Amino acid sequence: MSVTPFDQLAQSYDAVWTNSTRGRAQRDAVWREIDGLFHAVDRVLDLGCGTGEDALHLASQGVRVHAIDASPEMVRQAGARGVNAQLLRIEDLGRLEGPYDGAISNFGALNCIQDLAAVGADLARLIRPGGWLAISWMPPLCWAEILRIDFRRLRRQAGWRGIPVYYPSSRSVTRAFAQFALQRRRSIAWGDHRFFLFQRK
């Protein structure tokens, strides 16, 4: 199996991002949005779990988290921390069985997915009616990049270390999750990420 950029980053990811001032501020902002959504014994799916930081946060509240990631090394790191982590691409959600009480996806994991509508259909099957879907993704434009005169996101697709990255519009994201009702949205870190909270219809 070939080593991906995410595998290469896994060991240092928490030091470089999770525990950095910027990374902690952004993650705390997302946690403020999702805290209270799920309750003890709820079953929640974490899409693109990375090293398991969000899964551990929810687990500390008694939530049963099933975490998935496409990177073997990220899954290994998460598992070593006690996370119920499975090696699985988001595109392969069809292999899972529900129901789940909700799902989360933080910090652009969904930006690596070309067909968001297919993911939306899979999640609609997996999440019970009334369940929550909380996602944080990178939009086509943010103020930090405007100030740097960096408009690569506007092309809606770019590359990162050989991996395609997509920057869908808010309308495209809402349309992809048409079987969910958008409850609230907010910008995070000068628009670097956007947080959308959906509820299964």
Buried (B, 14 or more C-beta within 10 A) or exposed (E): EEEBEBBEBBBEBBEEBBEEEEBEEBBEBBBEBBEEBBEEEBBBBBBBBBBBBBBBBBBEBEBBBBBBBBBBBBBBBBBEBEBBBBBBBBBEBEEBEBEBBBBBBBBBBBBBBEEBEBBBBBBBBBBEEEBBBBBBBBBBBBEEBEEEEEEEBEEEEBEEEEEEBBBBEBEBBBEBBEBBEBEEBBBBBEBBBBBBBBBBE
